[in-house]
């Protein structure tokens, strides 16, 4: 193997040599008679050998270096064996979130023009019903029972000798995979991951969070289980609908944590809120859980406080900052937030997301909706001033796949690499901590002031009856009327008239929210499909406009 081979499949191969009998993944396979979840596992040796066999089968079927391969497989052992087999042959997996919906998924498929398709039976039925969107596919492989559509069966392709597969040699700039964003704030974009970028990401995760080789990670997202395997720790996959984490059965999270003595986990705020409240109601403690990473959307202090109560004194919950284009960027633990930042959040500074990690350079630039061709230090904003968050470093994706418009709007050329514009607004304070203030496209521009969503919402969220709030603007740009939408706590039973006034009173006490005069109550905010936590402010703005129009016509 050439020493400069950056193919990330070498990580699995090396881990299988170092600890062949160590459990790589633990996954649900059914239920016991008492209704509890039944689990099985694969060791690093088994996972490596299976991916070697799959790689040989894929090569015989025509999937080789550079083959863009769509795959729609449920979380479980096949997902990871297939992924690493594709890496081993040098193919390019294409990851599309199944919760995107048909229209958005087809947009992603058409943007890539994949040459191969690997999927379960249901995925192939989907492919056949919408065949004109898959004209570029020349090879298709069925996971499970293959019906009338021909192609290859994964089971038959895997009947290969178990010898080590010669992993394709890749350099730092070669494409490893294409991972589509959820499109929660615009059209889904195919993020290019090189082998070097994935190496940098997993090394940063290992250095900052996964420092103990004996960690057992409850992986609520498949991507984090992939990083677990690269790092060499054990990933426990809970029974969960990946598109509906907010509706997870809390027992499906708590039981495997207790049974397998999980020491860490990543989860969305929506999942943590649900599981945390259940745990408190039932007097549950998670004594082995040392690190909980919360991310995917801003995490409220109340959600963190609730889940923190399930942990032991040395356990901590951290709010993390990252994106499909770059992770990890920063993090900060609840105890520090509670002691040093809560009062600032409730006064309208935003959400503190910690100091940037050493693997990434974070800058704040002036706010503009226009492309920026080249980097110049004159773009930088002073300390403490809100601007757009921009990233530079090895963990940062350099490009969107065949999407020049998105690249123009989100990338800034700086020498021989690109900086990435996050589309998020924030500031760096005097201590070097990063504060998140909202999405750029969610800012509300009145005739007198520009309001930033998360800053304003932090003020209203402190009301005891408010579960969450969302700032929206209606009317023409630069002449918008700000409206605060409110989703109440489920147990709130106060009259909305009284609540409205008390909410407005909180706003009047702060300069940035004193001119917000309209409160609208919404039963359940629209949210993103991956984390069920990013608020769909675009949909809420349309709804708010309709509500205001109806009131004016009555």
C-alpha positions, 0 to 999 in steps of 0.5 A, a space after each residue: 500500500 503506498 504510504 501516501 494513500 489517503 483512501 479512508 477505507 484504510 482506517 477500517 482495514 487498520 482497525 481490523 488488524 489492531 482489534 479484530 474482535 472488537 465490536 464495530 457496530 451494534 444494531 437492532 434486529 427485532 424484538 424479544 417476547 417482552 417487547 424490548 429490542 433485540 440487538 446483534 453486532 459485527 466486529 471490526 474483522 467481520 465488517 472489514 472482511 464483508 466489505 472486502 467481499 462486497 468490493 470484489 463483487 462491485 468490481 465484477 459488476 462494473 462499479 470501479 474507481 470514480 463510479 458515482 453510486 446512489 444507495 438507499 439502504 436502511 441503517 444497519 450493517 449492510 449500510 456500512 459494509 456497502 459504504 466501505 466497499 465503495 470506498 475500497 474500489 474508489 467509487 463515489 457514494 452519493 448520500 441523499 436523505 430519504 426524508 427529503 420527499 420525492 421532488 427534492 430527492 429527484 432533484 438530487 438524483 438528476 444533479 448527479 447522474 449516477 452510474 450505479 444504484 444500490 438499494 432495498 426492494 422499495 428503493 428499486 420500485 421507486 427507481 422503476 416508477 420514476 425511471 426517466 430520472 435514472 437513465 444514467 444508471 447502468 448497474 443496479 444491485 438489490 439489497 434483500 430479495 430481488 424481483 423482476 427488475 434484473 440486475 445484481 443481488 448483493 447476496 450473490 455478489 458477496 460470494 467472494 473469497 475473503 482475502 484482503 481487497 487491494 484498496 484503491 489508491 487515492 490522493 488528497 483531492 480525489 472525491 470520496 463521496 457526495 453528501 446532499 444537504 437537507 435543503 431546509 433553507 433552499 435547494 438541496 446541494 451536493 457537498 463534495 467530500 474528498 478523502 483528505 477532508 474526511 480524514 481531517 474531520 474524523 481526526 478532529 472529532 477524535 482529538 476533541 471528543 472521542 479521545 478514549 478508545 473504549 468509548 461506546 457511542 450511541 449513534 443516532 445519525 449514520 454519519 456519526 457511526 461512520 466516523 466511529 468506525 474510522 476512529 475505531 470505537 464501538 457504535 450502537 445504532 438505536 431503533 429510530 426513524 431517522 426522519 422523525 427524531 422528535 417522535 422517537 420512543 425514549 426507551 429506544 434511546 435509554 435502554 441501549 445506553 444502559 445495556 451497553 453502557 454507552 459513554 457518548 452520543 450525538 443527537 438533535 435538540 428535538 430528540 434530547 428534549 423528548 428523551 430528557 423529559 421522559 427520563 426526568 418523569 421516570 427518574 432515570 439516570 444515565 451513569 455511564 454517559 460522559 459526553 452528549 453532543 447536541 447539534 443540527 440546530 440551536 439548542 435551548 438552555 432549557 433542553 440542555 438543562 433537562 438532559 443534564 439532569 439525567 447525567 452524573 456529575 462528571 457527565 456533560 452535554 455540549 451544544 455543537 456547531 457544524 454543517 454538512 459542509 464542515 464539522 466539527 467547528 465549535 462546541 461549549 458545555 451546558 455548565 459553562 453556558 449556564 454560568 457565563 452566557 445565559 444572561 447574554 442570550 436572554 438579553 439578545 446577544 444570540 446563542 454561544 457556540 463556543 470557541 472555534 476548534 483548532 482544525 478550522 479558522 473562523 472569520 466574521 465578514 460584512 453581510 451581503 447577499 451577493 457573491 464574493 469572488 476573492 478573499 480580502 481582509 477588508 471584508 472582516 467585521 470588528 470584534 463583537 459585530 454581527 456578520 456572516 460566519 466564514 470558514 477555512 481549513 482542512 475540514 471544510 468542503 471546497 465545492 458543491 458538485 456541479 453547482 456553479 451558482 451555489 459555489 459562487 454564492 457560498 465560496 470565496 477564493 483565498 489563494 489556492 483554496 476556498 473559504 466557505 460562507 456558512 449563510 449563518 450570522 454570528 459574532 466573535 466576542 472579546 474572549 474569542 467565543 463564537 455566537 450564533 445569531 441566525 440564518 442570513 436569509 432569516 434576518 428581518 429588515 425594517 426601515 430602521 433596524 435589522 433584526 437577527 432571528 436567534 438574538 430576538 428569539 433568545 429574549 422571548 424564549 425565556 417566558 415560562 410558557 414559551 416552548 420556542 419562538 420564531 422571528 419572521 418578517 412580512 412585507 417588502 425588503 427593507 420595509 418589513 414588519 417583524 412578527 414573533 411566532 410562538 409555540 407554547 409549552 404543551 402544558 400551558 393553559 393560560 389565555 392567549 390574550 394574557 400570554 400575548 401581553 406578557 410576551 410583548 412586555 418581555 420584548 419591550 424591555 430590550 432595545 432590539 425587540 421593543 418595536 415587535 408589536 405582533 405575536 402569533 400563536 402556532 400549534 406546531 412549527 414546521 421543522 427540518 426533516 433531518 433533525 426536526 429542530 431547524 424551524 421552517 421560518 419561510 413557511 411560518 412567514 407565509 402563514 403569518 402573512 395569511 394570518 395578518 391578511 385574514 385579520 385585516 379583512 375581517 
